[in-house]
Amino acid sequence: MTIADAIRAAAGRLSATSDTARLDAELLMAHVLGVSRSQLLLLRMRDEVAPHAAGFDRLVERRAAHEPVAHLLGVQEFFGLEFAVTPDTLIPRGDSETIVQAALDYARHDARVLDMGTGSGALLLAFLHERPDAKGVGIDASAAALAVARANGQRLGLAKRAQFVQANWLEAGWEHDLGRFDLVLCNPPYVESDANLDPDVREFEPATALFAGPEGLDDYRAIVPQLGKLLVPGGVAIFEIGAGQAEAVGAIASESGFAAETRRDLADRPRALILR
């Protein structure tokens, strides 16, 4: 059996649990071979699969049980960069690139940035990668997530400009010693408690980074009123929002004296709320 045959068979098996079965199979095979997907498709498809079959089959079995591809590979691409991910962090998604792009459009080039709920560090590190004069702080309540973010900062050569601090915005005094910022980025938990999520997400990604009460608004209600003590005059805060949340989060912002502007993602869905 060739590698092409093995990928075809795996894609058929994964079609029951994945909308991207063929891509998943190709990525898993490339990982087993230690090559890029492009190298796999161009150079290795006619090779015999036998030396690699056992390792590939194990990964396909785990993917068939809904384990995310990013966890199986250990990495996820975001904003053109490769980030290590683990079950302790949310997997960075393309929709969240809208937040980074909005930040690049609105923030000063030498901005001091706060990333609230940094997880893998993707938002902060992607912004810093594009803005060599900027520096920032990523906070997270999870020590395990912060370890992933610090490792990503080191891998990307950004450790000198990115500091990661354990802090929980639901606890009094969490912001002490952080100072003020030109830009606040935040992809908070915003999923309704009873939301029907895909098993890939519900069973494998951290619940504390997903769920935020019956309306998915609890963390916005906690964070937005605190922005006044975090932002410098003229600073901007950019939040990721879920489907149908723009109006509700905008109302929370208005109650705290902020004007809100919506930015849509590539699928034309409201994805970022820009507060000034």
Secondary structure, DSSP 8 states (H G I E B T S, - for coil): -BHHHHHHHHHHHHTTT-TTHHHHHHHHHHHHHTS-HHHIIIIITTSB-GGGHHHHHHHHHHHHTT--HHHHHSEEEETTEEEE--TTS----GGGHHHHHHHHHHS-TT-EEEEET-TTSHHHHHHHHH-TT-EEEEEES-HHHHHHHHHHHHHTT-TTTEEEEE--TTSTTTTTTT--EEEEEE----B-TT----HHHHTTS-GGGTB-STTS-HHHHHHGGGGGGTEEEEEEEEEE--TT-HHHHHHHHHHTT--EEEEE-TTS-EEEEEE-
